[in-house]
């Protein structure tokens, strides 16, 4: 009986020992974030683009709030897959973050092999933001809106063309989605960069292009191209008079650029949740809101689970479309 009483009395102490032991087995649990460590924020694209700028804005706020260094590491190559592969192989301790964008889920559909598993190699932390894109056409094309463009394309199958930043780019997928939903035959002209396609559209050598809102607004306001529609499910507050493709005769069309953050798979849930709470706080700051506004975007804080659902939905839809149009890269 005495032994039993001692066992009961010792249970709280034993529980404490178990927790302490767990801390030694999993140091990340014990102290996160640790200001004596450094966070590496991998951006799988070159500096100066939207992914890089947003990462620096978020990284600066993270560094200020947690009083620890945050290093932005631009790892360029394989349409973003090089940086993602590096992140996937990093320690799952919360000190390596990866910036994701729409390209991630498209790459998973068009690339035959990847240095990671897009479904299991990462733990989702939070969505950061979403932004519509704009479909614009050459000023010489005799159309004024999406309905007229669709009618022209149907009357001349295989005659019109569109440009992109290459096979598997978001410009490519946005137009292929339009072609699929509206049953159109429009030729794809891939370029090495989106700016090259825009220049050819301005010069009258290309009929249409889907680009970021800031990029296309600059051209359409200058009168070098004509705005046709936005790709988002709802109209943009930046160009409220411009209709969506969905309300212009293509029901079900919805495509937005997006950004989010993931960490290596098997990162403890406690760490993911701590990061999620901090990122959602950062998304409410004036700096991030200002960046989003410049991109015609909106901050979209989320739970890790909601971001995982978004990724899975995107992976499935682009995989289905790529199979339909046979756009796998060699």
FIDRENKOL-642215 format. One record per residue (C-alpha): residue number from 1; residue in three letters; x, y, z. Coordinates in steps of 0.5 Angstrom, whole numbers, plus 2048, in hexadecimal, padded with zeros to 3 digits. Example, Ala and Ser with C-alpha at 12.3 -4.5 7.8 and 13.67 -1.06 7.14 Angstrom:
REM residues 2
+------+------+-----+-----+-----+
! resi ! resn !   u !   v !   w !
+------+------+-----+-----+-----+
!    1 !  ALA ! 819 ! 7F7 ! 810 !
!    2 !  SER ! 81B ! 7FE ! 80E !
+------+------+-----+-----+-----+
//
This chain:
REM residues 330
+------+------+-----+-----+-----+
! resi ! resn !   u !   v !   w !
+------+------+-----+-----+-----+
!    1 !  UNK ! 800 ! 800 ! 800 !
!    2 !  UNK ! 806 ! 805 ! 802 !
!    3 !  UNK ! 809 ! 804 ! 7FB !
!    4 !  UNK ! 802 ! 805 ! 7F8 !
!    5 !  UNK ! 802 ! 80C ! 7FB !
!    6 !  UNK ! 809 ! 80E ! 7FA !
!    7 !  UNK ! 808 ! 80C ! 7F2 !
!    8 !  UNK ! 801 ! 811 ! 7F2 !
!    9 !  UNK ! 805 ! 816 ! 7F6 !
!   10 !  UNK ! 80B ! 816 ! 7F1 !
!   11 !  UNK ! 807 ! 816 ! 7EB !
!   12 !  UNK ! 807 ! 81E ! 7EA !
!   13 !  UNK ! 80F ! 81D ! 7EB !
!   14 !  UNK ! 80F ! 817 ! 7E6 !
!   15 !  UNK ! 80B ! 81B ! 7E1 !
!   16 !  UNK ! 810 ! 821 ! 7E1 !
!   17 !  UNK ! 816 ! 81D ! 7E0 !
!   18 !  UNK ! 812 ! 81A ! 7DA !
!   19 !  UNK ! 811 ! 821 ! 7D7 !
!   20 !  UNK ! 818 ! 823 ! 7D9 !
!   21 !  UNK ! 81B ! 81D ! 7D5 !
!   22 !  UNK ! 816 ! 81E ! 7CF !
!   23 !  UNK ! 81A ! 825 ! 7CF !
!   24 !  UNK ! 820 ! 822 ! 7CF !
!   25 !  UNK ! 81E ! 81D ! 7C9 !
!   26 !  UNK ! 81B ! 823 ! 7C5 !
!   27 !  UNK ! 81F ! 829 ! 7C7 !
!   28 !  UNK ! 81A ! 82D ! 7C2 !
!   29 !  UNK ! 814 ! 82C ! 7C7 !
!   30 !  UNK ! 818 ! 82F ! 7CD !
!   31 !  UNK ! 81A ! 836 ! 7CA !
!   32 !  UNK ! 817 ! 839 ! 7C4 !
!   33 !  UNK ! 818 ! 83E ! 7C1 !
!   34 !  UNK ! 81F ! 83E ! 7C4 !
!   35 !  UNK ! 822 ! 845 ! 7C3 !
!   36 !  UNK ! 829 ! 842 ! 7C3 !
!   37 !  UNK ! 828 ! 83E ! 7BC !
!   38 !  UNK ! 826 ! 841 ! 7B5 !
!   39 !  UNK ! 820 ! 840 ! 7B1 !
!   40 !  UNK ! 822 ! 83E ! 7A9 !
!   41 !  UNK ! 81C ! 840 ! 7A5 !
!   42 !  UNK ! 81D ! 83D ! 79E !
!   43 !  UNK ! 81A ! 841 ! 798 !
!   44 !  UNK ! 81B ! 83C ! 792 !
!   45 !  UNK ! 81B ! 842 ! 78D !
!   46 !  UNK ! 820 ! 848 ! 78C !
!   47 !  UNK ! 820 ! 84E ! 790 !
!   48 !  UNK ! 81B ! 854 ! 78E !
!   49 !  UNK ! 815 ! 850 ! 78C !
!   50 !  UNK ! 80E ! 84F ! 790 !
!   51 !  UNK ! 811 ! 849 ! 794 !
!   52 !  UNK ! 817 ! 84C ! 796 !
!   53 !  UNK ! 814 ! 853 ! 798 !
!   54 !  UNK ! 80F ! 850 ! 79C !
!   55 !  UNK ! 814 ! 84B ! 79F !
!   56 !  UNK ! 818 ! 851 ! 7A1 !
!   57 !  UNK ! 812 ! 855 ! 7A4 !
!   58 !  UNK ! 810 ! 84F ! 7A8 !
!   59 !  UNK ! 817 ! 84D ! 7AA !
!   60 !  UNK ! 818 ! 854 ! 7AD !
!   61 !  UNK ! 812 ! 854 ! 7B1 !
!   62 !  UNK ! 814 ! 84D ! 7B4 !
!   63 !  UNK ! 81B ! 84F ! 7B5 !
!   64 !  UNK ! 818 ! 855 ! 7B9 !
!   65 !  UNK ! 813 ! 852 ! 7BD !
!   66 !  UNK ! 817 ! 84C ! 7BF !
!   67 !  UNK ! 81E ! 850 ! 7C0 !
!   68 !  UNK ! 822 ! 84B ! 7BC !
!   69 !  UNK ! 825 ! 84B ! 7B5 !
!   70 !  UNK ! 821 ! 849 ! 7AF !
!   71 !  UNK ! 825 ! 847 ! 7A8 !
!   72 !  UNK ! 822 ! 848 ! 7A1 !
!   73 !  UNK ! 825 ! 842 ! 79D !
!   74 !  UNK ! 823 ! 843 ! 796 !
!   75 !  UNK ! 824 ! 83C ! 793 !
!   76 !  UNK ! 823 ! 83C ! 78B !
!   77 !  UNK ! 822 ! 837 ! 786 !
!   78 !  UNK ! 81D ! 832 ! 783 !
!   79 !  UNK ! 817 ! 836 ! 784 !
!   80 !  UNK ! 818 ! 837 ! 78B !
!   81 !  UNK ! 819 ! 82F ! 78D !
!   82 !  UNK ! 820 ! 830 ! 78E !
!   83 !  UNK ! 81E ! 834 ! 795 !
!   84 !  UNK ! 818 ! 830 ! 796 !
!   85 !  UNK ! 81D ! 82A ! 796 !
!   86 !  UNK ! 822 ! 82D ! 79B !
!   87 !  UNK ! 81C ! 82F ! 7A0 !
!   88 !  UNK ! 81A ! 828 ! 7A0 !
!   89 !  UNK ! 820 ! 825 ! 7A2 !
!   90 !  UNK ! 821 ! 82A ! 7A8 !
!   91 !  UNK ! 820 ! 828 ! 7AF !
!   92 !  UNK ! 819 ! 829 ! 7B1 !
!   93 !  UNK ! 81A ! 82D ! 7B7 !
!   94 !  UNK ! 817 ! 834 ! 7B5 !
!   95 !  UNK ! 81D ! 837 ! 7B3 !
!   96 !  UNK ! 81C ! 836 ! 7AB !
!   97 !  UNK ! 816 ! 839 ! 7A8 !
!   98 !  UNK ! 815 ! 839 ! 7A0 !
!   99 !  UNK ! 811 ! 83E ! 79C !
!  100 !  UNK ! 80C ! 83B ! 798 !
!  101 !  UNK ! 808 ! 83E ! 792 !
!  102 !  UNK ! 803 ! 83B ! 78D !
!  103 !  UNK ! 809 ! 838 ! 789 !
!  104 !  UNK ! 80A ! 833 ! 78E !
!  105 !  UNK ! 803 ! 82F ! 78C !
!  106 !  UNK ! 804 ! 830 ! 785 !
!  107 !  UNK ! 80B ! 82D ! 785 !
!  108 !  UNK ! 809 ! 827 ! 789 !
!  109 !  UNK ! 804 ! 826 ! 783 !
!  110 !  UNK ! 809 ! 828 ! 77D !
!  111 !  UNK ! 810 ! 825 ! 77F !
!  112 !  UNK ! 811 ! 81E ! 77F !
!  113 !  UNK ! 815 ! 81D ! 785 !
!  114 !  UNK ! 816 ! 822 ! 78B !
!  115 !  UNK ! 81B ! 821 ! 790 !
!  116 !  UNK ! 816 ! 821 ! 795 !
!  117 !  UNK ! 80F ! 81F ! 796 !
!  118 !  UNK ! 80A ! 825 ! 795 !
!  119 !  UNK ! 805 ! 821 ! 79A !
!  120 !  UNK ! 809 ! 81F ! 7A0 !
!  121 !  UNK ! 810 ! 822 ! 7A0 !
!  122 !  UNK ! 80D ! 828 ! 7A3 !
!  123 !  UNK ! 809 ! 82B ! 7A9 !
!  124 !  UNK ! 804 ! 830 ! 7A7 !
!  125 !  UNK ! 805 ! 836 ! 7AC !
!  126 !  UNK ! 800 ! 83C ! 7A9 !
!  127 !  UNK ! 7FE ! 83F ! 7A2 !
!  128 !  UNK ! 800 ! 846 ! 7A2 !
!  129 !  UNK ! 7FC ! 84A ! 79C !
!  130 !  UNK ! 7F9 ! 849 ! 795 !
!  131 !  UNK ! 7F9 ! 84D ! 78F !
!  132 !  UNK ! 7F5 ! 84D ! 789 !
!  133 !  UNK ! 7F8 ! 84D ! 782 !
!  134 !  UNK ! 7F6 ! 851 ! 77C !
!  135 !  UNK ! 7F4 ! 84F ! 775 !
!  136 !  UNK ! 7F6 ! 854 ! 770 !
!  137 !  UNK ! 7F7 ! 854 ! 768 !
!  138 !  UNK ! 7FA ! 858 ! 763 !
!  139 !  UNK ! 7F7 ! 85F ! 761 !
!  140 !  UNK ! 7F7 ! 85D ! 75A !
!  141 !  UNK ! 7F2 ! 857 ! 75C !
!  142 !  UNK ! 7EB ! 859 ! 75A !
!  143 !  UNK ! 7E8 ! 857 ! 760 !
!  144 !  UNK ! 7E6 ! 85B ! 766 !
!  145 !  UNK ! 7E4 ! 856 ! 76B !
!  146 !  UNK ! 7E4 ! 84F ! 76D !
!  147 !  UNK ! 7DE ! 84D ! 76A !
!  148 !  UNK ! 7E1 ! 850 ! 763 !
!  149 !  UNK ! 7E7 ! 84C ! 764 !
!  150 !  UNK ! 7E4 ! 846 ! 765 !
!  151 !  UNK ! 7E0 ! 847 ! 75F !
!  152 !  UNK ! 7E6 ! 849 ! 75B !
!  153 !  UNK ! 7EA ! 843 ! 75D !
!  154 !  UNK ! 7E4 ! 83E ! 75B !
!  155 !  UNK ! 7E3 ! 841 ! 754 !
!  156 !  UNK ! 7EA ! 840 ! 753 !
!  157 !  UNK ! 7ED ! 83A ! 756 !
!  158 !  UNK ! 7F4 ! 839 ! 757 !
!  159 !  UNK ! 7F5 ! 840 ! 754 !
!  160 !  UNK ! 7F6 ! 844 ! 75A !
!  161 !  UNK ! 7FC ! 843 ! 75F !
!  162 !  UNK ! 7FE ! 845 ! 766 !
!  163 !  UNK ! 805 ! 845 ! 76A !
!  164 !  UNK ! 808 ! 842 ! 770 !
!  165 !  UNK ! 80E ! 842 ! 774 !
!  166 !  UNK ! 80F ! 83B ! 772 !
!  167 !  UNK ! 80C ! 834 ! 773 !
!  168 !  UNK ! 809 ! 833 ! 77A !
!  169 !  UNK ! 809 ! 83B ! 77B !
!  170 !  UNK ! 803 ! 83E ! 77F !
!  171 !  UNK ! 802 ! 842 ! 778 !
!  172 !  UNK ! 801 ! 83B ! 774 !
!  173 !  UNK ! 7FD ! 838 ! 779 !
!  174 !  UNK ! 7F8 ! 83E ! 77A !
!  175 !  UNK ! 7F7 ! 83E ! 772 !
!  176 !  UNK ! 7F6 ! 836 ! 772 !
!  177 !  UNK ! 7F1 ! 836 ! 777 !
!  178 !  UNK ! 7ED ! 83C ! 773 !
!  179 !  UNK ! 7EE ! 837 ! 76D !
!  180 !  UNK ! 7EB ! 831 ! 770 !
!  181 !  UNK ! 7E5 ! 834 ! 773 !
!  182 !  UNK ! 7E3 ! 838 ! 76D !
!  183 !  UNK ! 7E5 ! 833 ! 768 !
!  184 !  UNK ! 7EA ! 838 ! 764 !
!  185 !  UNK ! 7F0 ! 836 ! 75F !
!  186 !  UNK ! 7F5 ! 83C ! 761 !
!  187 !  UNK ! 7FD ! 83A ! 75F !
!  188 !  UNK ! 802 ! 83A ! 765 !
!  189 !  UNK ! 808 ! 83E ! 764 !
!  190 !  UNK ! 80D ! 83D ! 76A !
!  191 !  UNK ! 812 ! 842 ! 76B !
!  192 !  UNK ! 818 ! 842 ! 770 !
!  193 !  UNK ! 815 ! 848 ! 774 !
!  194 !  UNK ! 80E ! 84B ! 775 !
!  195 !  UNK ! 811 ! 852 ! 773 !
!  196 !  UNK ! 813 ! 84F ! 76C !
!  197 !  UNK ! 80C ! 84D ! 76B !
!  198 !  UNK ! 809 ! 854 ! 76D !
!  199 !  UNK ! 80E ! 858 ! 768 !
!  200 !  UNK ! 80C ! 853 ! 763 !
!  201 !  UNK ! 804 ! 855 ! 764 !
!  202 !  UNK ! 806 ! 85C ! 765 !
!  203 !  UNK ! 809 ! 85C ! 75E !
!  204 !  UNK ! 803 ! 858 ! 75B !
!  205 !  UNK ! 807 ! 851 ! 75A !
!  206 !  UNK ! 803 ! 84E ! 75F !
!  207 !  UNK ! 7FB ! 84E ! 760 !
!  208 !  UNK ! 7FB ! 84D ! 768 !
!  209 !  UNK ! 7FE ! 84C ! 76F !
!  210 !  UNK ! 7FC ! 84B ! 776 !
!  211 !  UNK ! 800 ! 84E ! 77B !
!  212 !  UNK ! 801 ! 851 ! 782 !
!  213 !  UNK ! 7FC ! 857 ! 783 !
!  214 !  UNK ! 801 ! 85C ! 784 !
!  215 !  UNK ! 805 ! 85A ! 77E !
!  216 !  UNK ! 7FF ! 85A ! 779 !
!  217 !  UNK ! 7FC ! 860 ! 77D !
!  218 !  UNK ! 802 ! 864 ! 77B !
!  219 !  UNK ! 801 ! 862 ! 773 !
!  220 !  UNK ! 7FA ! 863 ! 773 !
!  221 !  UNK ! 7FA ! 86A ! 776 !
!  222 !  UNK ! 7FF ! 86C ! 771 !
!  223 !  UNK ! 7FB ! 86A ! 76C !
!  224 !  UNK ! 800 ! 865 ! 769 !
!  225 !  UNK ! 7FB ! 85F ! 76A !
!  226 !  UNK ! 7F4 ! 85E ! 76C !
!  227 !  UNK ! 7F1 ! 85B ! 772 !
!  228 !  UNK ! 7EC ! 855 ! 771 !
!  229 !  UNK ! 7EB ! 852 ! 778 !
!  230 !  UNK ! 7ED ! 850 ! 77F !
!  231 !  UNK ! 7EF ! 849 ! 780 !
!  232 !  UNK ! 7EC ! 849 ! 788 !
!  233 !  UNK ! 7E5 ! 846 ! 78A !
!  234 !  UNK ! 7E3 ! 84D ! 78C !
!  235 !  UNK ! 7E5 ! 854 ! 789 !
!  236 !  UNK ! 7EB ! 858 ! 78B !
!  237 !  UNK ! 7EB ! 85E ! 790 !
!  238 !  UNK ! 7F1 ! 861 ! 78C !
!  239 !  UNK ! 7ED ! 860 ! 785 !
!  240 !  UNK ! 7E5 ! 860 ! 787 !
!  241 !  UNK ! 7E3 ! 861 ! 780 !
!  242 !  UNK ! 7E6 ! 85B ! 77D !
!  243 !  UNK ! 7E2 ! 855 ! 77D !
!  244 !  UNK ! 7E4 ! 84E ! 77F !
!  245 !  UNK ! 7E5 ! 849 ! 77A !
!  246 !  UNK ! 7E0 ! 845 ! 77E !
!  247 !  UNK ! 7DA ! 84A ! 77D !
!  248 !  UNK ! 7DD ! 84B ! 775 !
!  249 !  UNK ! 7DA ! 845 ! 772 !
!  250 !  UNK ! 7DF ! 840 ! 776 !
!  251 !  UNK ! 7DB ! 83D ! 77C !
!  252 !  UNK ! 7E0 ! 83A ! 781 !
!  253 !  UNK ! 7E6 ! 83D ! 77F !
!  254 !  UNK ! 7EA ! 83F ! 785 !
!  255 !  UNK ! 7F2 ! 840 ! 786 !
!  256 !  UNK ! 7F6 ! 844 ! 78A !
!  257 !  UNK ! 7FD ! 845 ! 78C !
!  258 !  UNK ! 7FE ! 843 ! 793 !
!  259 !  UNK ! 804 ! 843 ! 798 !
!  260 !  UNK ! 805 ! 83F ! 79E !
!  261 !  UNK ! 80A ! 83C ! 7A3 !
!  262 !  UNK ! 80C ! 834 ! 7A5 !
!  263 !  UNK ! 811 ! 831 ! 7A9 !
!  264 !  UNK ! 814 ! 82A ! 7A8 !
!  265 !  UNK ! 810 ! 824 ! 7A9 !
!  266 !  UNK ! 810 ! 821 ! 7B0 !
!  267 !  UNK ! 811 ! 828 ! 7B3 !
!  268 !  UNK ! 80D ! 828 ! 7BA !
!  269 !  UNK ! 806 ! 82A ! 7BA !
!  270 !  UNK ! 808 ! 82F ! 7C0 !
!  271 !  UNK ! 80D ! 832 ! 7BC !
!  272 !  UNK ! 808 ! 833 ! 7B6 !
!  273 !  UNK ! 803 ! 836 ! 7BA !
!  274 !  UNK ! 808 ! 83B ! 7BD !
!  275 !  UNK ! 80A ! 83D ! 7B6 !
!  276 !  UNK ! 803 ! 83D ! 7B4 !
!  277 !  UNK ! 801 ! 842 ! 7B9 !
!  278 !  UNK ! 807 ! 847 ! 7B8 !
!  279 !  UNK ! 806 ! 847 ! 7B1 !
!  280 !  UNK ! 7FE ! 848 ! 7B1 !
!  281 !  UNK ! 800 ! 84E ! 7B6 !
!  282 !  UNK ! 805 ! 851 ! 7B1 !
!  283 !  UNK ! 800 ! 851 ! 7AB !
!  284 !  UNK ! 7FC ! 856 ! 7AF !
!  285 !  UNK ! 802 ! 85B ! 7AF !
!  286 !  UNK ! 802 ! 861 ! 7AB !
!  287 !  UNK ! 808 ! 85F ! 7A7 !
!  288 !  UNK ! 805 ! 858 ! 7A5 !
!  289 !  UNK ! 7FF ! 85B ! 7A3 !
!  290 !  UNK ! 803 ! 861 ! 79F !
!  291 !  UNK ! 806 ! 85B ! 79B !
!  292 !  UNK ! 800 ! 858 ! 799 !
!  293 !  UNK ! 7FC ! 85E ! 797 !
!  294 !  UNK ! 802 ! 85F ! 792 !
!  295 !  UNK ! 801 ! 858 ! 78F !
!  296 !  UNK ! 7FA ! 859 ! 78F !
!  297 !  UNK ! 7F9 ! 854 ! 794 !
!  298 !  UNK ! 7F6 ! 852 ! 79B !
!  299 !  UNK ! 7F9 ! 84F ! 7A1 !
!  300 !  UNK ! 7F6 ! 849 ! 7A2 !
!  301 !  UNK ! 7F8 ! 846 ! 7A9 !
!  302 !  UNK ! 7F6 ! 83F ! 7AA !
!  303 !  UNK ! 7F7 ! 839 ! 7AF !
!  304 !  UNK ! 7FC ! 833 ! 7AD !
!  305 !  UNK ! 7F6 ! 82F ! 7AB !
!  306 !  UNK ! 7F3 ! 834 ! 7A6 !
!  307 !  UNK ! 7F9 ! 835 ! 7A3 !
!  308 !  UNK ! 7FA ! 82D ! 7A2 !
!  309 !  UNK ! 7F3 ! 82D ! 79F !
!  310 !  UNK ! 7F5 ! 832 ! 79A !
!  311 !  UNK ! 7FB ! 82F ! 798 !
!  312 !  UNK ! 7F8 ! 828 ! 797 !
!  313 !  UNK ! 7F2 ! 82B ! 793 !
!  314 !  UNK ! 7F7 ! 82F ! 78E !
!  315 !  UNK ! 7FC ! 829 ! 78E !
!  316 !  UNK ! 7F6 ! 825 ! 78B !
!  317 !  UNK ! 7F3 ! 82A ! 786 !
!  318 !  UNK ! 7FA ! 82B ! 783 !
!  319 !  UNK ! 7FB ! 824 ! 782 !
!  320 !  UNK ! 7F4 ! 823 ! 77F !
!  321 !  UNK ! 7F5 ! 829 ! 77A !
!  322 !  UNK ! 7FD ! 827 ! 778 !
!  323 !  UNK ! 7FA ! 820 ! 777 !
!  324 !  UNK ! 7F5 ! 823 ! 772 !
!  325 !  UNK ! 7F9 ! 827 ! 76E !
!  326 !  UNK ! 7FF ! 822 ! 76F !
!  327 !  UNK ! 804 ! 828 ! 771 !
!  328 !  UNK ! 809 ! 823 ! 775 !
!  329 !  UNK ! 810 ! 826 ! 774 !
!  330 !  UNK ! 815 ! 821 ! 772 !
+------+------+-----+-----+-----+
//
